């Protein structure tokens, strides 16, 4: 019995020892081989705050396409208004006396057994411009009463010796007119005959020549201008005598917009509904029915809506990011008080101010080399929409009082709230102002409201007229970066033409320039990604662009 017990104990110890070696073997195996041996799916590594693999987690699936949308056409507006000058016009009418019809002689009689009347027919081409119609004649013989019917309306009855001037009313005129002459019956004097012999019979009228009383001209409106119309105004200067002219009628595309005697020798302004304006050719017509007009300085001015560019939002799975301890790395382009080595002065505000008497433009000018300059005259000021300023946010002497001068307590006319601190506060005294361009673009320089999540958007901190906006302290000590084994691509698919596609693209406030003639463009934007919500903003730069599809895709690195 003692020997059997010892043998059993030895066998149990051997089995335990073998089990220990098996466990150690499994622990020392590569994770993928261990998963295959145990019949499990391999899992992705997680990363510590240092960016290295720390442990094995349960496998998860990453959605490849984070954003898929069809933006369509994004309009490009280089200007905020258009002027459409039109040629001068002269409107006038001439009125002359004209003979509508005439007869050398006309005879009519009426007896018991002898009766004859006489018809005269004549045409009137333009009744509207035919006035002062008169019937005249000379009487050679006269007995009885003469009766005259104009278009079956009795216009005269009586003894016509001498023949009176008979007025014919304009409303009795027709394109084809008939005058009937006849004599009254003799009555009981049956043995006599009433008769009239008229000579040199005429129908005259004043006829107005209307060929020069109307003028028609045209102007062109592009599809982009029509789509963004907000206000339209017609301007013209009429030289006329208000006591001798008739109403001036003005038409836009056959729609009457003005019918009155205008202010002569003064500039007249007529608002026009944008609905009356068409893309393509538009017609302006001037008409009058009396007098002389000389109309010049004719313009159609259009104001466009404030351009807003689309922003597309998407989510990126937080499991694709790793935490890294935030450090004090110097980055070219950041407003952090440091000019990194090798950073160009036109890319970094802090590098610009390392040189004496230099001024910085917050908004990138048309020429990149104009962003950090020495301002010596007023012509240079126009290169920067937001106004040049020194390191203390003061405008140079040449630019004082212009849009972008934040220290003059004045908002120049036409200056936007995003370019001048005074305009921002004039718009609303509760607005918030950023002295630098925030990460989401110049449209966030002046904000009507501010949330805790937007505190860090402005490098120098938002401020109001009553002081700076206090943001709660950020307790997070690390930042999130995309895992090194993945990358994110921004893909554009354009309308398949040979036109140039150019735009400024902002990904979470990070800007890059898109410029291609191809129908597809791909850009890796991994460094711009943030855990959770992300945004893409597109601003056309050369012309309107047609984007068939915009997508954001996550791919494992090859």
ZAMARGU-4260 file (C-alpha; in steps of 0.2 Angstrom, whole numbers, plus 5000, padded with zeros to 4 digits):
<rodrens>
0) 5000/5000/5000 | 5014/5012/5004 | 5022/5009/4988 | 5006/5012/4978 | 5004/5028/4987
5) 5021/5034/4983 | 5019/5029/4964 | 5002/5039/4963 | 5010/5054/4971 | 5025/5054/4959
10) 5013/5053/4944 | 5003/5068/4950 | 5018/5078/4952 | 5024/5074/4935 | 5007/5079/4927
15) 5007/5095/4937 | 5025/5099/4930 | 5020/5095/4912 | 5005/5107/4915 | 5016/5121/4921
20) 5027/5119/4905 | 5012/5119/4894 | 5006/5135/4901 | 5023/5143/4900 | 5024/5137/4882
25) 5008/5146/4878 | 5012/5162/4887 | 5029/5163/4877 | 5021/5160/4860 | 5018/5174/4848
30) 5000/5180/4851 | 4994/5176/4833 | 5001/5158/4834 | 4994/5156/4851 | 4977/5162/4844
35) 4978/5149/4830 | 4983/5135/4842 | 4968/5139/4853 | 4956/5141/4839 | 4953/5160/4842
40) 4953/5175/4831 | 4968/5186/4832 | 4965/5203/4841 | 4972/5220/4837 | 4984/5227/4850
45) 4980/5242/4861 | 4992/5256/4864 | 4998/5264/4880 | 5000/5282/4882 | 5017/5280/4875
50) 5011/5273/4859 | 5017/5255/4861 | 5007/5239/4862 | 5002/5235/4880 | 4989/5221/4880
55) 4978/5211/4869 | 4959/5216/4869 | 4944/5209/4861 | 4944/5211/4842 | 4933/5225/4835
60) 4927/5230/4817 | 4931/5247/4810 | 4919/5255/4798 | 4929/5259/4782 | 4919/5274/4776
65) 4917/5288/4789 | 4909/5300/4777 | 4900/5298/4760 | 4890/5313/4753 | 4887/5322/4736
70) 4890/5340/4738 | 4885/5345/4721 | 4890/5362/4715 | 4899/5374/4727 | 4898/5392/4720
75) 4913/5403/4719 | 4909/5421/4722 | 4924/5432/4719 | 4914/5448/4722 | 4900/5453/4733
80) 4891/5464/4720 | 4890/5467/4701 | 4887/5483/4690 | 4879/5481/4674 | 4881/5498/4664
85) 4869/5501/4650 | 4870/5513/4635 | 4861/5530/4636 | 4844/5531/4627 | 4834/5546/4619
90) 4815/5545/4619 | 4805/5557/4609 | 4789/5559/4599 | 4785/5570/4583 | 4767/5574/4579
95) 4762/5580/4562 | 4745/5584/4553 | 4740/5572/4540 | 4726/5570/4528 | 4718/5553/4531
100) 4707/5554/4515 | 4700/5568/4503 | 4688/5570/4489 | 4688/5584/4475 | 4669/5584/4475
105) 4654/5575/4483 | 4636/5576/4478 | 4621/5569/4486 | 4602/5572/4484 | 4585/5567/4489
110) 4569/5569/4480 | 4552/5560/4479 | 4558/5550/4464 | 4577/5554/4464 | 4588/5548/4479
115) 4607/5546/4480 | 4619/5546/4495 | 4638/5545/4495 | 4650/5533/4505 | 4668/5537/4509
120) 4680/5523/4516 | 4697/5526/4523 | 4710/5516/4534 | 4719/5521/4551 | 4735/5512/4554
125) 4738/5516/4572 | 4722/5523/4581 | 4731/5526/4598 | 4743/5539/4590 | 4729/5547/4579
130) 4721/5562/4587 | 4712/5578/4583 | 4702/5571/4568 | 4692/5584/4558 | 4681/5584/4543
135) 4681/5599/4532 | 4674/5604/4515 | 4667/5619/4505 | 4649/5620/4501 | 4644/5624/4483
140) 4625/5619/4483 | 4615/5617/4498 | 4596/5614/4501 | 4588/5604/4515 | 4598/5597/4530
145) 4614/5587/4527 | 4616/5571/4538 | 4633/5563/4541 | 4636/5546/4548 | 4653/5541/4554
150) 4654/5522/4556 | 4635/5522/4558 | 4635/5535/4571 | 4626/5552/4567 | 4639/5565/4569
155) 4631/5580/4560 | 4613/5585/4555 | 4608/5602/4549 | 4611/5615/4536 | 4629/5615/4531
160) 4631/5631/4522 | 4645/5636/4525 | 4651/5619/4529 | 4657/5618/4548 | 4673/5609/4554
165) 4666/5593/4562 | 4676/5584/4575 | 4677/5565/4575 | 4680/5557/4592 | 4695/5546/4593
170) 4685/5532/4602 | 4674/5531/4586 | 4689/5526/4575 | 4691/5509/4568 | 4705/5502/4557
175) 4693/5503/4542 | 4681/5518/4543 | 4665/5523/4533 | 4657/5540/4531 | 4640/5541/4524
180) 4633/5558/4517 | 4614/5560/4513 | 4601/5574/4512 | 4585/5575/4522 | 4568/5571/4512
185) 4558/5585/4504 | 4542/5582/4514 | 4526/5589/4506 | 4536/5599/4493 | 4536/5584/4482
190) 4540/5594/4466 | 4557/5599/4473 | 4574/5590/4477 | 4586/5593/4491 | 4604/5592/4486
195) 4622/5596/4492 | 4637/5598/4482 | 4653/5598/4492 | 4671/5602/4486 | 4688/5600/4493
200) 4682/5587/4506 | 4696/5582/4518 | 4698/5571/4534 | 4714/5577/4543 | 4721/5571/4560
205) 4737/5574/4571 | 4747/5558/4570 | 4761/5555/4582 | 4777/5546/4576 | 4780/5533/4590
210) 4795/5525/4582 | 4807/5533/4594 | 4797/5534/4610 | 4803/5517/4616 | 4821/5509/4618
215) 4826/5492/4623 | 4843/5486/4629 | 4850/5471/4638 | 4863/5464/4651 | 4869/5447/4655
220) 4868/5438/4672 | 4878/5422/4676 | 4871/5407/4684 | 4881/5410/4699 | 4875/5428/4701
225) 4857/5423/4698 | 4858/5410/4711 | 4865/5421/4724 | 4855/5437/4721 | 4849/5446/4736
230) 4845/5464/4730 | 4843/5472/4713 | 4842/5491/4709 | 4840/5501/4693 | 4848/5518/4692
235) 4846/5531/4679 | 4848/5550/4676 | 4834/5557/4665 | 4836/5574/4657 | 4818/5580/4654
240) 4806/5594/4656 | 4792/5588/4669 | 4780/5600/4661 | 4781/5594/4644 | 4784/5575/4645
245) 4772/5561/4648 | 4774/5546/4660 | 4790/5536/4658 | 4787/5517/4659 | 4801/5506/4663
250) 4801/5487/4660 | 4812/5473/4666 | 4809/5457/4655 | 4792/5464/4650 | 4787/5467/4668
255) 4782/5485/4672 | 4793/5492/4687 | 4790/5510/4685 | 4776/5521/4677 | 4777/5540/4682
260) 4785/5556/4678 | 4803/5554/4685 | 4813/5566/4695 | 4821/5575/4680 | 4839/5580/4681
265) 4841/5569/4696 | 4847/5551/4699 | 4832/5539/4700 | 4834/5523/4710 | 4821/5509/4707
270) 4822/5493/4717 | 4819/5477/4707 | 4813/5460/4714 | 4827/5447/4711 | 4813/5436/4705
275) 4812/5446/4689 | 4830/5443/4685 | 4834/5428/4674 | 4851/5419/4672 | 4857/5424/4654
280) 4850/5439/4645 | 4839/5452/4653 | 4830/5466/4645 | 4827/5484/4651 | 4814/5494/4641
285) 4810/5513/4642 | 4794/5520/4634 | 4785/5536/4634 | 4770/5543/4625 | 4774/5561/4625
290) 4789/5573/4625 | 4808/5571/4625 | 4818/5561/4637 | 4837/5559/4637 | 4842/5545/4649
295) 4860/5541/4654 | 4870/5534/4668 | 4859/5519/4667 | 4865/5504/4678 | 4858/5488/4685
300) 4867/5485/4702 | 4865/5468/4710 | 4870/5464/4728 | 4874/5445/4732 | 4870/5435/4747
305) 4884/5433/4760 | 4893/5417/4754 | 4892/5403/4766 | 4902/5387/4762 | 4896/5370/4766
310) 4904/5360/4781 | 4903/5341/4782 | 4904/5332/4798 | 4908/5314/4802 | 4913/5303/4817
315) 4930/5294/4818 | 4929/5279/4830 | 4939/5283/4846 | 4946/5266/4846 | 4957/5271/4832
320) 4967/5283/4843 | 4980/5282/4855 | 4985/5294/4869 | 5001/5303/4870 | 5007/5315/4883
325) 5006/5333/4877 | 5023/5341/4875 | 5029/5358/4871 | 5035/5354/4853 | 5037/5370/4843
330) 5025/5369/4827 | 5027/5381/4812 | 5012/5390/4809 | 5005/5390/4827 | 5003/5406/4837
335) 5013/5401/4852 | 5026/5415/4855 | 5039/5404/4847 | 5047/5404/4830 | 5053/5386/4826
340) 5069/5384/4817 | 5068/5384/4798 | 5050/5391/4798 | 5046/5404/4785 | 5040/5421/4791
345) 5025/5420/4779 | 5020/5404/4788 | 5021/5409/4806 | 5016/5425/4815 | 5029/5423/4828
350) 5043/5422/4815 | 5036/5437/4806 | 5038/5448/4821 | 5056/5443/4824 | 5060/5456/4810
355) 5058/5474/4815 | 5044/5485/4808 | 5035/5470/4800 | 5016/5468/4800 | 5006/5452/4799
360) 4990/5448/4790 | 4979/5435/4799 | 4970/5430/4782 | 4981/5423/4769 | 4982/5436/4755
365) 4981/5431/4736 | 5000/5431/4736 | 5008/5421/4750 | 5023/5432/4751 | 5011/5447/4756
370) 5007/5440/4772 | 5022/5447/4782 | 5027/5464/4775 | 5034/5481/4780 | 5019/5492/4776
375) 5025/5508/4769 | 5010/5515/4759 | 4991/5514/4758 | 4992/5503/4742 | 5000/5488/4752
380) 4985/5489/4764 | 4973/5483/4751 | 4982/5466/4750 | 4976/5460/4767 | 4957/5459/4769
385) 4958/5458/4788 | 4970/5472/4790 | 4989/5472/4794 | 4994/5473/4812 | 5010/5472/4822
390) 5013/5461/4837 | 5003/5472/4848 | 4988/5470/4836 | 4990/5489/4831 | 4987/5494/4813
395) 5002/5502/4803 | 5000/5521/4801 | 4996/5519/4782 | 4981/5508/4786 | 4974/5517/4801
400) 4955/5519/4799 | 4953/5506/4786 | 4944/5489/4788 | 4955/5479/4800 | 4961/5493/4811
405) 4955/5486/4828 | 4960/5501/4838 | 4951/5516/4829 | 4934/5513/4837 | 4926/5514/4820
410) 4918/5501/4809 | 4921/5507/4790 | 4906/5505/4779 | 4906/5488/4770 | 4918/5480/4782
415) 4913/5463/4788 | 4912/5458/4806 | 4925/5445/4804 | 4939/5458/4799 | 4937/5472/4811
420) 4935/5471/4830 | 4924/5487/4830 | 4912/5480/4817 | 4911/5464/4828 | 4905/5473/4843
425) 4894/5485/4833 | 4885/5470/4826 | 4881/5465/4844 | 4889/5471/4860 | 4888/5453/4867
430) 4899/5446/4853 | 4916/5438/4856 | 4932/5442/4846 | 4948/5433/4843 | 4963/5443/4838
435) 4970/5428/4828 | 4961/5416/4815 | 4954/5402/4825 | 4957/5384/4819 | 4940/5383/4810
440) 4943/5398/4799 | 4940/5417/4798 | 4921/5415/4800 | 4924/5411/4818 | 4934/5426/4823
445) 4918/5435/4828 | 4906/5424/4837 | 4888/5427/4844 | 4890/5414/4857 | 4904/5403/4864
450) 4904/5386/4872 | 4916/5377/4883 | 4921/5366/4869 | 4926/5381/4858 | 4938/5389/4871
455) 4954/5383/4863 | 4949/5387/4845 | 4957/5405/4847 | 4975/5404/4851 | 4975/5420/4860
460) 4958/5417/4868 | 4942/5425/4865 | 4937/5442/4872 | 4922/5453/4874 | 4920/5472/4876
465) 4919/5468/4895 | 4934/5457/4896 | 4941/5440/4891 | 4930/5424/4891 | 4935/5413/4905
470) 4936/5395/4900 | 4936/5381/4913 | 4953/5372/4915 | 4956/5357/4904 | 4960/5343/4916
475) 4966/5331/4902 | 4984/5329/4901 | 4986/5319/4885 | 4981/5321/4867 | 4974/5308/4855
480) 4983/5303/4839 | 4978/5291/4825 | 4986/5274/4827 | 5001/5271/4817 | 4994/5256/4808
485) 4979/5266/4800 | 4978/5281/4789 | 4963/5292/4784 | 4960/5297/4766 | 4950/5312/4760
490) 4943/5308/4742 | 4935/5320/4730 | 4926/5314/4714 | 4923/5328/4702 | 4912/5331/4686
495) 4922/5323/4672 | 4928/5338/4663 | 4944/5346/4659 | 4941/5361/4669 | 4953/5366/4683
500) 4947/5362/4701 | 4954/5373/4714 | 4949/5375/4732 | 4955/5379/4750 | 4950/5364/4761
505) 4949/5364/4779 | 4950/5348/4790 | 4947/5352/4808 | 4954/5369/4804 | 4969/5363/4796
510) 4971/5370/4778 | 4977/5363/4762 | 4976/5368/4744 | 4967/5357/4731 | 4972/5360/4713
515) 4969/5347/4699 | 4962/5345/4682 | 4958/5327/4685 | 4941/5320/4690 | 4947/5312/4706
520) 4958/5319/4720 | 4965/5310/4736 | 4973/5317/4751 | 4979/5308/4766 | 4973/5318/4781
525) 4978/5306/4796 | 4987/5320/4805 | 4972/5331/4805 | 4960/5318/4813 | 4952/5319/4830
530) 4944/5306/4840 | 4925/5308/4838 | 4918/5323/4828 | 4927/5330/4813 | 4923/5343/4800
535) 4928/5346/4782 | 4925/5364/4774 | 4927/5368/4756 | 4930/5385/4749 | 4932/5386/4729
540) 4946/5397/4724 | 4946/5400/4705 | 4928/5395/4700 | 4913/5385/4705 | 4917/5367/4707
545) 4905/5352/4705 | 4909/5338/4717 | 4900/5322/4713 | 4906/5313/4729 | 4916/5317/4744
550) 4921/5303/4756 | 4932/5300/4771 | 4940/5282/4772 | 4950/5273/4785 | 4962/5261/4779
555) 4975/5249/4787 | 4992/5255/4782 | 5001/5243/4770
</rodrens>
